[in-house]
Amino acid sequence: MTTRRGDMKITGNSHSNGGSFDDVKIMGDAVINSDTHCELFKCLGNSEVKGSLHAGNTSCNGTMKVAETMSGGSVKIQGELRVGNELTAESISVTGELAVGGRMSVEKARITGELHVNADCEMEELRVQGSVEVNGMLNAEQVDLKLYGHSRMRELVGGQITVKKHYSLPLIGKFIPGTEGALTAETIEGDTIVLENTSAAVVRGRRVMIGGGCRIGLVEYRDEFEQDQGSSVSQSAKIGS
């Protein structure tokens, strides 16, 4: 027999203590002063958790801040989510901005807008239309980046990696129409790699396709290497399989 833990409902401007709940529903501006555990966290407005948040499902249309760690299942954000420390989830969908102060670990992430991670980032699948900034290594089995504006990361590792440029991004006012998307990384390593408008010291893969607008120091490939005439590769080498 499942014991109900009660719900938290906030309408308007209010402060509340944390705790364990079934549902947390906020319509307005709310500050929760300590760690919170719940099955559902839903916010229409602005919410701040001054502690950690664990929620089975999270949705927010507005602005959401978690001071410490955030973990759970599904996370859907229309607006802005800021997590002070580590973020762990099964799936994340963001239209707007996601900023993580520590490590990020999810199975699937879809970002339309901006992604900022201050440490390593690990996932099975990452799809971005916007910009990415990772102050560490981004490791994902499947990476699909359609970039607006400038993106950067120290190291990109994956199975299937695709980086394409775009020129404008509807719905996100921070991006200037006509601005080309571009990526800067120290190392990019994967099985199949397709790049546009990318600057990297080393690109290493089984099949490597360097498209237009790239500046690459060294390409190491096992099976296949293609280079667009509009890109620069200082050195390329076929390595053993």
Solvent accessible surface area in square Angstrom, and as a share of the most:
residue,aa,sasa,rsa
1,M,241,1.07
2,T,126,0.73
3,T,112,0.65
4,R,162,0.59
5,R,101,0.37
6,G,31,0.30
7,D,60,0.31
8,M,15,0.07
9,K,146,0.62
10,I,13,0.07
11,T,114,0.66
12,G,32,0.31
13,N,128,0.66
14,S,44,0.28
15,H,126,0.56
16,S,31,0.20
17,N,113,0.58
18,G,16,0.16
19,G,32,0.31
20,S,58,0.37
21,F,34,0.14
22,D,20,0.10
23,D,36,0.19
24,V,0,0.00
25,K,80,0.34
26,I,5,0.02
27,M,112,0.50
28,G,22,0.21
29,D,62,0.32
30,A,4,0.03
31,V,28,0.16
32,I,0,0.00
33,N,65,0.33
34,S,48,0.31
35,D,74,0.38
36,T,0,0.00
37,H,88,0.39
38,C,3,0.02
39,E,98,0.44
40,L,52,0.26
41,F,0,0.00
42,K,87,0.37
43,C,1,0.00
44,L,76,0.38
45,G,21,0.20
46,N,69,0.36
47,S,5,0.03
48,E,55,0.25
49,V,0,0.00
50,K,103,0.44
51,G,6,0.06
52,S,31,0.20
53,L,3,0.01
54,H,83,0.37
55,A,2,0.01
56,G,25,0.24
57,N,77,0.40
58,T,5,0.03
59,S,36,0.23
60,C,6,0.03
61,N,86,0.44
62,G,23,0.22
63,T,40,0.23
64,M,0,0.00
65,K,91,0.39
66,V,2,0.01
67,A,50,0.38
68,E,82,0.37
69,T,52,0.30
70,M,3,0.01
71,S,36,0.23
72,G,18,0.17
73,G,11,0.11
74,S,31,0.20
75,V,4,0.02
76,K,125,0.53
77,I,4,0.02
78,Q,105,0.47
79,G,29,0.28
80,E,45,0.20
81,L,0,0.00
82,R,96,0.35
83,V,5,0.03
84,G,44,0.42
85,N,68,0.35
86,E,59,0.27
87,L,0,0.00
88,T,56,0.33
89,A,7,0.06
90,E,103,0.46
91,S,44,0.29
92,I,5,0.02
93,S,49,0.32
94,V,2,0.01
95,T,39,0.23
96,G,14,0.13
97,E,16,0.07
98,L,0,0.00
99,A,14,0.11
100,V,5,0.03
101,G,34,0.33
102,G,13,0.12
103,R,91,0.33
104,M,0,0.00
105,S,28,0.18
106,V,8,0.04
107,E,99,0.44
108,K,109,0.46
109,A,0,0.00
110,R,133,0.49
111,I,3,0.02
112,T,39,0.23
113,G,0,0.00
114,E,23,0.11
115,L,0,0.00
116,H,54,0.24
117,V,2,0.01
118,N,86,0.44
119,A,33,0.26
120,D,53,0.27
121,C,1,0.00
122,E,82,0.37
123,M,10,0.04
124,E,103,0.46
125,E,23,0.10
126,L,0,0.00
127,R,69,0.25
128,V,2,0.01
129,Q,81,0.36
130,G,0,0.00
131,S,12,0.08
132,V,2,0.01
133,E,50,0.22
134,V,0,0.00
135,N,66,0.34
136,G,1,0.01
137,M,52,0.23
138,L,0,0.00
139,N,51,0.26
140,A,1,0.00
141,E,101,0.46
142,Q,66,0.29
143,V,2,0.01
144,D,25,0.13
145,L,0,0.00
146,K,66,0.28
147,L,1,0.00
148,Y,9,0.03
149,G,13,0.12
150,H,113,0.51
151,S,2,0.01
152,R,107,0.39
153,M,7,0.03
154,R,111,0.40
155,E,45,0.20
156,L,0,0.00
157,V,36,0.20
158,G,14,0.13
159,G,4,0.04
160,Q,88,0.39
161,I,2,0.01
162,T,40,0.23
163,V,0,0.00
164,K,69,0.29
165,K,63,0.27
166,H,63,0.28
167,Y,104,0.40
168,S,54,0.35
169,L,15,0.07
170,P,98,0.62
171,L,163,0.81
172,I,23,0.12
173,G,82,0.78
174,K,141,0.60
175,F,29,0.12
176,I,124,0.63
177,P,107,0.67
178,G,56,0.54
179,T,55,0.32
180,E,80,0.36
181,G,1,0.01
182,A,28,0.21
183,L,1,0.01
184,T,57,0.33
185,A,6,0.05
186,E,104,0.46
187,T,32,0.19
188,I,0,0.00
189,E,64,0.29
190,G,10,0.10
191,D,68,0.35
192,T,22,0.13
193,I,0,0.00
194,V,38,0.22
195,L,0,0.00
196,E,41,0.18
197,N,18,0.09
198,T,0,0.00
199,S,42,0.27
200,A,8,0.06
201,A,59,0.46
202,V,33,0.19
203,V,0,0.00
204,R,74,0.27
205,G,6,0.06
206,R,81,0.30
207,R,81,0.30
208,V,0,0.00
209,M,44,0.19
210,I,4,0.02
211,G,18,0.17
212,G,27,0.26
213,G,45,0.43
214,C,2,0.01
215,R,169,0.62
216,I,5,0.02
217,G,29,0.28
218,L,42,0.21
219,V,0,0.00
220,E,34,0.15
221,Y,41,0.15
222,R,94,0.34
223,D,73,0.38
224,E,68,0.30
225,F,49,0.20
226,E,91,0.41
227,Q,83,0.37
228,D,64,0.33
229,Q,187,0.83
230,G,52,0.50
231,S,15,0.09
232,S,54,0.35
233,V,28,0.16
234,S,96,0.62
235,Q,112,0.50
236,S,54,0.35
237,A,38,0.29
238,K,132,0.56
239,I,52,0.27
240,G,63,0.61
241,S,119,0.77
